[in-house]
């Protein structure tokens, strides 16, 4: 399963209810593990903190954005 670092207690009640239903479906055999993981990921993705890019890629991205901005302002 993917590491979805989300504090479940801080999620909206509606999402926590859907996660509880999903857990029940899995425990009762109504869905497969793969289906469970896909649905869980879909529910939690909007609440996963976004990581800031780092390293050379981040530097190149920032430089490229600055160059584009400089060229479009002229």
PyMOL Python script that loads the backbone (N, CA, C, O; Angstrom):
from pymol import cmd

cmd.read_pdbstr("""\
ATOM      1  N   UNK A   1       0.843  -1.177   0.000  1.00  0.00           N
ATOM      2  CA  UNK A   1       0.000   0.000   0.000  1.00  0.00           C
ATOM      3  C   UNK A   1       0.884   1.234   0.000  1.00  0.00           C
ATOM      4  O   UNK A   1       1.932   1.254   0.646  1.00  0.00           O
ATOM      5  N   UNK A   2       0.464   2.261  -0.722  1.00  0.00           N
ATOM      6  CA  UNK A   2       1.207   3.511  -0.770  1.00  0.00           C
ATOM      7  C   UNK A   2       1.171   4.186   0.589  1.00  0.00           C
ATOM      8  O   UNK A   2       0.205   4.055   1.340  1.00  0.00           O
ATOM      9  N   UNK A   3       2.243   4.913   0.894  1.00  0.00           N
ATOM     10  CA  UNK A   3       2.304   5.637   2.153  1.00  0.00           C
ATOM     11  C   UNK A   3       1.523   6.932   2.003  1.00  0.00           C
ATOM     12  O   UNK A   3       1.997   7.877   1.374  1.00  0.00           O
ATOM     13  N   UNK A   4       0.340   6.977   2.574  1.00  0.00           N
ATOM     14  CA  UNK A   4      -0.478   8.177   2.518  1.00  0.00           C
ATOM     15  C   UNK A   4      -0.462   8.793   3.911  1.00  0.00           C
ATOM     16  O   UNK A   4      -1.288   8.458   4.759  1.00  0.00           O
ATOM     17  N   UNK A   5       0.483   9.692   4.134  1.00  0.00           N
ATOM     18  CA  UNK A   5       0.673  10.297   5.446  1.00  0.00           C
ATOM     19  C   UNK A   5      -0.382  11.363   5.690  1.00  0.00           C
ATOM     20  O   UNK A   5      -0.185  12.543   5.399  1.00  0.00           O
ATOM     21  N   UNK A   6      -1.496  10.919   6.227  1.00  0.00           N
ATOM     22  CA  UNK A   6      -2.609  11.812   6.500  1.00  0.00           C
ATOM     23  C   UNK A   6      -3.086  11.535   7.922  1.00  0.00           C
ATOM     24  O   UNK A   6      -3.234  10.379   8.319  1.00  0.00           O
ATOM     25  N   UNK A   7      -3.324  12.597   8.685  1.00  0.00           N
ATOM     26  CA  UNK A   7      -3.878  12.448  10.031  1.00  0.00           C
ATOM     27  C   UNK A   7      -5.383  12.252   9.881  1.00  0.00           C
ATOM     28  O   UNK A   7      -6.128  13.202   9.645  1.00  0.00           O
ATOM     29  N   UNK A   8      -5.810  11.006  10.021  1.00  0.00           N
ATOM     30  CA  UNK A   8      -7.213  10.644   9.801  1.00  0.00           C
ATOM     31  C   UNK A   8      -8.142  11.454  10.712  1.00  0.00           C
ATOM     32  O   UNK A   8      -9.254  11.799  10.311  1.00  0.00           O
ATOM     33  N   UNK A   9      -7.696  11.756  11.926  1.00  0.00           N
ATOM     34  CA  UNK A   9      -8.550  12.477  12.877  1.00  0.00           C
ATOM     35  C   UNK A   9      -8.853  13.905  12.418  1.00  0.00           C
ATOM     36  O   UNK A   9      -9.809  14.516  12.896  1.00  0.00           O
ATOM     37  N   UNK A  10      -8.052  14.438  11.499  1.00  0.00           N
ATOM     38  CA  UNK A  10      -8.269  15.808  11.015  1.00  0.00           C
ATOM     39  C   UNK A  10      -9.094  15.858   9.728  1.00  0.00           C
ATOM     40  O   UNK A  10      -9.367  16.938   9.204  1.00  0.00           O
ATOM     41  N   UNK A  11      -9.486  14.699   9.226  1.00  0.00           N
ATOM     42  CA  UNK A  11     -10.286  14.649   8.001  1.00  0.00           C
ATOM     43  C   UNK A  11     -11.737  15.012   8.297  1.00  0.00           C
ATOM     44  O   UNK A  11     -12.196  14.849   9.428  1.00  0.00           O
ATOM     45  N   UNK A  12     -12.463  15.503   7.296  1.00  0.00           N
ATOM     46  CA  UNK A  12     -13.901  15.762   7.479  1.00  0.00           C
ATOM     47  C   UNK A  12     -14.635  14.468   7.835  1.00  0.00           C
ATOM     48  O   UNK A  12     -14.229  13.376   7.436  1.00  0.00           O
ATOM     49  N   UNK A  13     -15.725  14.615   8.593  1.00  0.00           N
ATOM     50  CA  UNK A  13     -16.510  13.453   9.021  1.00  0.00           C
ATOM     51  C   UNK A  13     -16.945  12.597   7.837  1.00  0.00           C
ATOM     52  O   UNK A  13     -16.929  11.369   7.918  1.00  0.00           O
ATOM     53  N   UNK A  14     -17.328  13.233   6.751  1.00  0.00           N
ATOM     54  CA  UNK A  14     -17.794  12.507   5.567  1.00  0.00           C
ATOM     55  C   UNK A  14     -16.713  11.562   5.038  1.00  0.00           C
ATOM     56  O   UNK A  14     -17.005  10.423   4.675  1.00  0.00           O
ATOM     57  N   UNK A  15     -15.480  12.029   4.995  1.00  0.00           N
ATOM     58  CA  UNK A  15     -14.366  11.212   4.491  1.00  0.00           C
ATOM     59  C   UNK A  15     -14.063  10.091   5.479  1.00  0.00           C
ATOM     60  O   UNK A  15     -13.813   8.957   5.072  1.00  0.00           O
ATOM     61  N   UNK A  16     -14.084  10.400   6.769  1.00  0.00           N
ATOM     62  CA  UNK A  16     -13.843   9.341   7.765  1.00  0.00           C
ATOM     63  C   UNK A  16     -14.920   8.269   7.694  1.00  0.00           C
ATOM     64  O   UNK A  16     -14.629   7.084   7.853  1.00  0.00           O
ATOM     65  N   UNK A  17     -16.163   8.677   7.458  1.00  0.00           N
ATOM     66  CA  UNK A  17     -17.251   7.699   7.308  1.00  0.00           C
ATOM     67  C   UNK A  17     -17.027   6.814   6.083  1.00  0.00           C
ATOM     68  O   UNK A  17     -17.219   5.600   6.142  1.00  0.00           O
ATOM     69  N   UNK A  18     -16.621   7.429   4.979  1.00  0.00           N
ATOM     70  CA  UNK A  18     -16.363   6.654   3.757  1.00  0.00           C
ATOM     71  C   UNK A  18     -15.198   5.680   3.961  1.00  0.00           C
ATOM     72  O   UNK A  18     -15.230   4.558   3.454  1.00  0.00           O
ATOM     73  N   UNK A  19     -14.172   6.108   4.703  1.00  0.00           N
ATOM     74  CA  UNK A  19     -13.044   5.214   4.992  1.00  0.00           C
ATOM     75  C   UNK A  19     -13.489   4.043   5.862  1.00  0.00           C
ATOM     76  O   UNK A  19     -13.046   2.912   5.663  1.00  0.00           O
ATOM     77  N   UNK A  20     -14.365   4.317   6.824  1.00  0.00           N
ATOM     78  CA  UNK A  20     -14.880   3.248   7.687  1.00  0.00           C
ATOM     79  C   UNK A  20     -15.693   2.246   6.863  1.00  0.00           C
ATOM     80  O   UNK A  20     -15.571   1.037   7.059  1.00  0.00           O
ATOM     81  N   UNK A  21     -16.524   2.749   5.941  1.00  0.00           N
ATOM     82  CA  UNK A  21     -17.297   1.870   5.059  1.00  0.00           C
ATOM     83  C   UNK A  21     -16.367   1.029   4.193  1.00  0.00           C
ATOM     84  O   UNK A  21     -16.608  -0.156   3.963  1.00  0.00           O
ATOM     85  N   UNK A  22     -15.314   1.657   3.725  1.00  0.00           N
ATOM     86  CA  UNK A  22     -14.346   0.963   2.880  1.00  0.00           C
ATOM     87  C   UNK A  22     -13.652  -0.154   3.655  1.00  0.00           C
ATOM     88  O   UNK A  22     -13.464  -1.253   3.134  1.00  0.00           O
ATOM     89  N   UNK A  23     -13.273   0.131   4.900  1.00  0.00           N
ATOM     90  CA  UNK A  23     -12.655  -0.895   5.743  1.00  0.00           C
ATOM     91  C   UNK A  23     -13.603  -2.075   5.955  1.00  0.00           C
ATOM     92  O   UNK A  23     -13.190  -3.235   5.933  1.00  0.00           O
ATOM     93  N   UNK A  24     -14.880  -1.755   6.160  1.00  0.00           N
ATOM     94  CA  UNK A  24     -15.880  -2.800   6.349  1.00  0.00           C
ATOM     95  C   UNK A  24     -16.028  -3.649   5.083  1.00  0.00           C
ATOM     96  O   UNK A  24     -16.095  -4.876   5.159  1.00  0.00           O
ATOM     97  N   UNK A  25     -16.080  -2.996   3.924  1.00  0.00           N
ATOM     98  CA  UNK A  25     -16.188  -3.729   2.656  1.00  0.00           C
ATOM     99  C   UNK A  25     -15.015  -4.693   2.479  1.00  0.00           C
ATOM    100  O   UNK A  25     -15.193  -5.827   2.036  1.00  0.00           O
ATOM    101  N   UNK A  26     -13.820  -4.227   2.830  1.00  0.00           N
ATOM    102  CA  UNK A  26     -12.644  -5.083   2.696  1.00  0.00           C
ATOM    103  C   UNK A  26     -12.722  -6.261   3.674  1.00  0.00           C
ATOM    104  O   UNK A  26     -12.459  -7.404   3.301  1.00  0.00           O
ATOM    105  N   UNK A  27     -13.084  -5.973   4.916  1.00  0.00           N
ATOM    106  CA  UNK A  27     -13.130  -7.044   5.926  1.00  0.00           C
ATOM    107  C   UNK A  27     -14.203  -8.081   5.617  1.00  0.00           C
ATOM    108  O   UNK A  27     -14.066  -9.246   5.990  1.00  0.00           O
ATOM    109  N   UNK A  28     -15.263  -7.666   4.943  1.00  0.00           N
ATOM    110  CA  UNK A  28     -16.335  -8.600   4.586  1.00  0.00           C
ATOM    111  C   UNK A  28     -16.094  -9.282   3.247  1.00  0.00           C
ATOM    112  O   UNK A  28     -16.869 -10.142   2.830  1.00  0.00           O
ATOM    113  N   UNK A  29     -15.011  -8.892   2.575  1.00  0.00           N
ATOM    114  CA  UNK A  29     -14.679  -9.524   1.307  1.00  0.00           C
ATOM    115  C   UNK A  29     -15.452  -8.985   0.121  1.00  0.00           C
ATOM    116  O   UNK A  29     -15.476  -9.603  -0.944  1.00  0.00           O
ATOM    117  N   UNK A  30     -16.085  -7.831   0.301  1.00  0.00           N
ATOM    118  CA  UNK A  30     -16.862  -7.244  -0.788  1.00  0.00           C
ATOM    119  C   UNK A  30     -15.977  -6.627  -1.866  1.00  0.00           C
ATOM    120  O   UNK A  30     -16.398  -6.510  -3.017  1.00  0.00           O
ATOM    121  N   UNK A  31     -14.747  -6.227  -1.504  1.00  0.00           N
ATOM    122  CA  UNK A  31     -13.797  -5.675  -2.472  1.00  0.00           C
ATOM    123  C   UNK A  31     -12.441  -6.333  -2.251  1.00  0.00           C
ATOM    124  O   UNK A  31     -12.155  -6.866  -1.179  1.00  0.00           O
ATOM    125  N   UNK A  32     -11.621  -6.282  -3.280  1.00  0.00           N
ATOM    126  CA  UNK A  32     -10.276  -6.849  -3.176  1.00  0.00           C
ATOM    127  C   UNK A  32      -9.345  -5.840  -2.501  1.00  0.00           C
ATOM    128  O   UNK A  32      -9.693  -4.670  -2.337  1.00  0.00           O
ATOM    129  N   UNK A  33      -8.178  -6.304  -2.120  1.00  0.00           N
ATOM    130  CA  UNK A  33      -7.168  -5.424  -1.527  1.00  0.00           C
ATOM    131  C   UNK A  33      -6.797  -4.314  -2.513  1.00  0.00           C
ATOM    132  O   UNK A  33      -6.646  -3.153  -2.133  1.00  0.00           O
ATOM    133  N   UNK A  34      -6.654  -4.689  -3.776  1.00  0.00           N
ATOM    134  CA  UNK A  34      -6.302  -3.704  -4.798  1.00  0.00           C
ATOM    135  C   UNK A  34      -7.398  -2.643  -4.925  1.00  0.00           C
ATOM    136  O   UNK A  34      -7.103  -1.451  -5.002  1.00  0.00           O
ATOM    137  N   UNK A  35      -8.648  -3.071  -4.948  1.00  0.00           N
ATOM    138  CA  UNK A  35      -9.763  -2.133  -5.022  1.00  0.00           C
ATOM    139  C   UNK A  35      -9.819  -1.230  -3.808  1.00  0.00           C
ATOM    140  O   UNK A  35     -10.097  -0.035  -3.915  1.00  0.00           O
ATOM    141  N   UNK A  36      -9.550  -1.818  -2.647  1.00  0.00           N
ATOM    142  CA  UNK A  36      -9.512  -1.050  -1.404  1.00  0.00           C
ATOM    143  C   UNK A  36      -8.460   0.046  -1.479  1.00  0.00           C
ATOM    144  O   UNK A  36      -8.729   1.203  -1.153  1.00  0.00           O
ATOM    145  N   UNK A  37      -7.265  -0.325  -1.910  1.00  0.00           N
ATOM    146  CA  UNK A  37      -6.172   0.639  -1.979  1.00  0.00           C
ATOM    147  C   UNK A  37      -6.454   1.748  -2.982  1.00  0.00           C
ATOM    148  O   UNK A  37      -6.129   2.909  -2.732  1.00  0.00           O
ATOM    149  N   UNK A  38      -7.054   1.402  -4.112  1.00  0.00           N
ATOM    150  CA  UNK A  38      -7.390   2.417  -5.115  1.00  0.00           C
ATOM    151  C   UNK A  38      -8.416   3.410  -4.571  1.00  0.00           C
ATOM    152  O   UNK A  38      -8.258   4.622  -4.717  1.00  0.00           O
ATOM    153  N   UNK A  39      -9.468   2.882  -3.943  1.00  0.00           N
ATOM    154  CA  UNK A  39     -10.510   3.758  -3.403  1.00  0.00           C
ATOM    155  C   UNK A  39      -9.986   4.600  -2.246  1.00  0.00           C
ATOM    156  O   UNK A  39     -10.317   5.779  -2.128  1.00  0.00           O
ATOM    157  N   UNK A  40      -9.175   3.994  -1.403  1.00  0.00           N
ATOM    158  CA  UNK A  40      -8.604   4.719  -0.256  1.00  0.00           C
ATOM    159  C   UNK A  40      -7.690   5.845  -0.746  1.00  0.00           C
ATOM    160  O   UNK A  40      -7.725   6.959  -0.223  1.00  0.00           O
ATOM    161  N   UNK A  41      -6.877   5.539  -1.750  1.00  0.00           N
ATOM    162  CA  UNK A  41      -5.988   6.555  -2.315  1.00  0.00           C
ATOM    163  C   UNK A  41      -6.797   7.702  -2.901  1.00  0.00           C
ATOM    164  O   UNK A  41      -6.455   8.869  -2.707  1.00  0.00           O
ATOM    165  N   UNK A  42      -7.869   7.377  -3.617  1.00  0.00           N
ATOM    166  CA  UNK A  42      -8.718   8.398  -4.219  1.00  0.00           C
ATOM    167  C   UNK A  42      -9.348   9.294  -3.147  1.00  0.00           C
ATOM    168  O   UNK A  42      -9.468  10.504  -3.337  1.00  0.00           O
ATOM    169  N   UNK A  43      -9.748   8.694  -2.023  1.00  0.00           N
ATOM    170  CA  UNK A  43     -10.352   9.481  -0.948  1.00  0.00           C
ATOM    171  C   UNK A  43      -9.335  10.387  -0.247  1.00  0.00           C
ATOM    172  O   UNK A  43      -9.649  11.521   0.116  1.00  0.00           O
ATOM    173  N   UNK A  44      -8.116   9.876  -0.061  1.00  0.00           N
ATOM    174  CA  UNK A  44      -7.130  10.607   0.731  1.00  0.00           C
ATOM    175  C   UNK A  44      -6.257  11.580  -0.058  1.00  0.00           C
ATOM    176  O   UNK A  44      -5.686  12.504   0.522  1.00  0.00           O
ATOM    177  N   UNK A  45      -6.146  11.387  -1.355  1.00  0.00           N
ATOM    178  CA  UNK A  45      -5.246  12.212  -2.161  1.00  0.00           C
ATOM    179  C   UNK A  45      -5.445  13.719  -1.962  1.00  0.00           C
ATOM    180  O   UNK A  45      -4.453  14.442  -1.862  1.00  0.00           O
ATOM    181  N   UNK A  46      -6.672  14.218  -1.900  1.00  0.00           N
ATOM    182  CA  UNK A  46      -6.825  15.673  -1.715  1.00  0.00           C
ATOM    183  C   UNK A  46      -6.300  16.185  -0.371  1.00  0.00           C
ATOM    184  O   UNK A  46      -6.121  17.391  -0.200  1.00  0.00           O
ATOM    185  N   UNK A  47      -6.052  15.291   0.578  1.00  0.00           N
ATOM    186  CA  UNK A  47      -5.644  15.698   1.919  1.00  0.00           C
ATOM    187  C   UNK A  47      -4.170  15.416   2.211  1.00  0.00           C
ATOM    188  O   UNK A  47      -3.706  15.651   3.327  1.00  0.00           O
ATOM    189  N   UNK A  48      -3.432  14.915   1.219  1.00  0.00           N
ATOM    190  CA  UNK A  48      -2.009  14.632   1.406  1.00  0.00           C
ATOM    191  C   UNK A  48      -1.233  15.925   1.248  1.00  0.00           C
ATOM    192  O   UNK A  48      -1.384  16.617   0.241  1.00  0.00           O
ATOM    193  N   UNK A  49      -0.398  16.266   2.234  1.00  0.00           N
ATOM    194  CA  UNK A  49       0.399  17.492   2.112  1.00  0.00           C
ATOM    195  C   UNK A  49       1.328  17.405   0.911  1.00  0.00           C
ATOM    196  O   UNK A  49       1.972  16.381   0.683  1.00  0.00           O
ATOM    197  N   UNK A  50       1.392  18.490   0.145  1.00  0.00           N
ATOM    198  CA  UNK A  50       2.256  18.530  -1.029  1.00  0.00           C
ATOM    199  C   UNK A  50       3.686  18.834  -0.599  1.00  0.00           C
ATOM    200  O   UNK A  50       3.923  19.739   0.201  1.00  0.00           O
ATOM    201  N   UNK A  51       4.628  18.079  -1.131  1.00  0.00           N
ATOM    202  CA  UNK A  51       6.037  18.303  -0.836  1.00  0.00           C
ATOM    203  C   UNK A  51       6.605  19.285  -1.843  1.00  0.00           C
ATOM    204  O   UNK A  51       6.253  19.260  -3.022  1.00  0.00           O
ATOM    205  N   UNK A  52       7.483  20.143  -1.367  1.00  0.00           N
ATOM    206  CA  UNK A  52       8.148  21.093  -2.246  1.00  0.00           C
ATOM    207  C   UNK A  52       9.310  20.396  -2.942  1.00  0.00           C
ATOM    208  O   UNK A  52      10.066  19.672  -2.295  1.00  0.00           O
ATOM    209  N   UNK A  53       9.467  20.601  -4.250  1.00  0.00           N
ATOM    210  CA  UNK A  53      10.598  19.995  -4.951  1.00  0.00           C
ATOM    211  C   UNK A  53      11.912  20.574  -4.417  1.00  0.00           C
ATOM    212  O   UNK A  53      11.980  21.733  -4.009  1.00  0.00           O
ATOM    213  N   UNK A  54      12.945  19.739  -4.432  1.00  0.00           N
ATOM    214  CA  UNK A  54      14.237  20.166  -3.916  1.00  0.00           C
ATOM    215  C   UNK A  54      15.329  19.768  -4.888  1.00  0.00           C
ATOM    216  O   UNK A  54      15.105  18.986  -5.812  1.00  0.00           O
ATOM    217  N   UNK A  55      16.503  20.314  -4.669  1.00  0.00           N
ATOM    218  CA  UNK A  55      17.670  19.916  -5.440  1.00  0.00           C
ATOM    219  C   UNK A  55      17.744  20.590  -6.796  1.00  0.00           C
ATOM    220  O   UNK A  55      17.147  21.643  -7.020  1.00  0.00           O
ATOM    221  N   UNK A  56      18.489  19.964  -7.698  1.00  0.00           N
ATOM    222  CA  UNK A  56      18.742  20.540  -9.021  1.00  0.00           C
ATOM    223  C   UNK A  56      17.455  20.738  -9.805  1.00  0.00           C
ATOM    224  O   UNK A  56      17.298  21.749 -10.491  1.00  0.00           O
ATOM    225  N   UNK A  57      16.544  19.798  -9.714  1.00  0.00           N
ATOM    226  CA  UNK A  57      15.297  19.910 -10.466  1.00  0.00           C
ATOM    227  C   UNK A  57      14.537  21.161 -10.038  1.00  0.00           C
ATOM    228  O   UNK A  57      14.020  21.898 -10.878  1.00  0.00           O
ATOM    229  N   UNK A  58      14.471  21.397  -8.730  1.00  0.00           N
ATOM    230  CA  UNK A  58      13.778  22.578  -8.216  1.00  0.00           C
ATOM    231  C   UNK A  58      14.453  23.852  -8.730  1.00  0.00           C
ATOM    232  O   UNK A  58      13.774  24.784  -9.160  1.00  0.00           O
ATOM    233  N   UNK A  59      15.768  23.892  -8.686  1.00  0.00           N
ATOM    234  CA  UNK A  59      16.518  25.053  -9.169  1.00  0.00           C
ATOM    235  C   UNK A  59      16.220  25.319 -10.644  1.00  0.00           C
ATOM    236  O   UNK A  59      15.993  26.460 -11.045  1.00  0.00           O
ATOM    237  N   UNK A  60      16.224  24.255 -11.444  1.00  0.00           N
ATOM    238  CA  UNK A  60      15.954  24.404 -12.876  1.00  0.00           C
ATOM    239  C   UNK A  60      14.526  24.866 -13.123  1.00  0.00           C
ATOM    240  O   UNK A  60      14.282  25.686 -14.007  1.00  0.00           O
ATOM    241  N   UNK A  61      13.592  24.351 -12.358  1.00  0.00           N
ATOM    242  CA  UNK A  61      12.196  24.740 -12.508  1.00  0.00           C
ATOM    243  C   UNK A  61      12.012  26.221 -12.188  1.00  0.00           C
ATOM    244  O   UNK A  61      11.351  26.945 -12.933  1.00  0.00           O
ATOM    245  N   UNK A  62      12.597  26.665 -11.082  1.00  0.00           N
ATOM    246  CA  UNK A  62      12.482  28.067 -10.689  1.00  0.00           C
ATOM    247  C   UNK A  62      13.143  28.960 -11.730  1.00  0.00           C
ATOM    248  O   UNK A  62      12.585  29.992 -12.106  1.00  0.00           O
ATOM    249  N   UNK A  63      14.326  28.573 -12.200  1.00  0.00           N
ATOM    250  CA  UNK A  63      15.035  29.363 -13.206  1.00  0.00           C
ATOM    251  C   UNK A  63      14.225  29.455 -14.490  1.00  0.00           C
ATOM    252  O   UNK A  63      14.115  30.531 -15.078  1.00  0.00           O
ATOM    253  N   UNK A  64      13.661  28.343 -14.925  1.00  0.00           N
ATOM    254  CA  UNK A  64      12.858  28.325 -16.135  1.00  0.00           C
ATOM    255  C   UNK A  64      11.632  29.223 -15.992  1.00  0.00           C
ATOM    256  O   UNK A  64      11.303  29.975 -16.910  1.00  0.00           O
ATOM    257  N   UNK A  65      10.963  29.151 -14.855  1.00  0.00           N
ATOM    258  CA  UNK A  65       9.790  29.994 -14.630  1.00  0.00           C
ATOM    259  C   UNK A  65      10.171  31.475 -14.654  1.00  0.00           C
ATOM    260  O   UNK A  65       9.440  32.298 -15.204  1.00  0.00           O
ATOM    261  N   UNK A  66      11.313  31.810 -14.059  1.00  0.00           N
ATOM    262  CA  UNK A  66      11.759  33.205 -14.063  1.00  0.00           C
ATOM    263  C   UNK A  66      12.063  33.667 -15.480  1.00  0.00           C
ATOM    264  O   UNK A  66      11.708  34.782 -15.861  1.00  0.00           O
ATOM    265  N   UNK A  67      12.713  32.821 -16.258  1.00  0.00           N
ATOM    266  CA  UNK A  67      13.032  33.182 -17.642  1.00  0.00           C
ATOM    267  C   UNK A  67      11.769  33.368 -18.470  1.00  0.00           C
ATOM    268  O   UNK A  67      11.680  34.301 -19.267  1.00  0.00           O
ATOM    269  N   UNK A  68      10.820  32.508 -18.290  1.00  0.00           N
ATOM    270  CA  UNK A  68       9.555  32.625 -19.017  1.00  0.00           C
ATOM    271  C   UNK A  68       8.849  33.921 -18.616  1.00  0.00           C
ATOM    272  O   UNK A  68       8.348  34.652 -19.470  1.00  0.00           O
ATOM    273  N   UNK A  69       8.813  34.193 -17.332  1.00  0.00           N
ATOM    274  CA  UNK A  69       8.165  35.419 -16.855  1.00  0.00           C
ATOM    275  C   UNK A  69       8.858  36.653 -17.402  1.00  0.00           C
ATOM    276  O   UNK A  69       8.196  37.613 -17.796  1.00  0.00           O
ATOM    277  N   UNK A  70      10.190  36.638 -17.430  1.00  0.00           N
ATOM    278  CA  UNK A  70      10.946  37.779 -17.941  1.00  0.00           C
ATOM    279  C   UNK A  70      10.674  37.986 -19.419  1.00  0.00           C
ATOM    280  O   UNK A  70      10.592  39.125 -19.879  1.00  0.00           O
ATOM    281  N   UNK A  71      10.535  36.916 -20.159  1.00  0.00           N
ATOM    282  CA  UNK A  71      10.294  37.028 -21.600  1.00  0.00           C
ATOM    283  C   UNK A  71       8.871  37.428 -21.937  1.00  0.00           C
ATOM    284  O   UNK A  71       8.630  38.045 -22.974  1.00  0.00           O
ATOM    285  N   UNK A  72       7.932  37.087 -21.080  1.00  0.00           N
ATOM    286  CA  UNK A  72       6.543  37.447 -21.368  1.00  0.00           C
ATOM    287  C   UNK A  72       6.220  38.852 -20.902  1.00  0.00           C
ATOM    288  O   UNK A  72       5.264  39.456 -21.387  1.00  0.00           O
ATOM    289  N   UNK A  73       6.998  39.385 -19.967  1.00  0.00           N
ATOM    290  CA  UNK A  73       6.775  40.748 -19.487  1.00  0.00           C
ATOM    291  C   UNK A  73       7.281  41.789 -20.476  1.00  0.00           C
ATOM    292  O   UNK A  73       6.840  42.938 -20.448  1.00  0.00           O
ATOM    293  N   UNK A  74       8.196  41.399 -21.345  1.00  0.00           N
ATOM    294  CA  UNK A  74       8.812  42.369 -22.260  1.00  0.00           C
ATOM    295  C   UNK A  74       7.896  42.776 -23.377  1.00  0.00           C
ATOM    296  O   UNK A  74       8.277  43.585 -24.223  1.00  0.00           O
TER     297      UNK A  74
END
""", "prot")
cmd.dss("prot")
cmd.show_as("cartoon", "prot")
cmd.util.cbc("prot")
cmd.orient("prot")
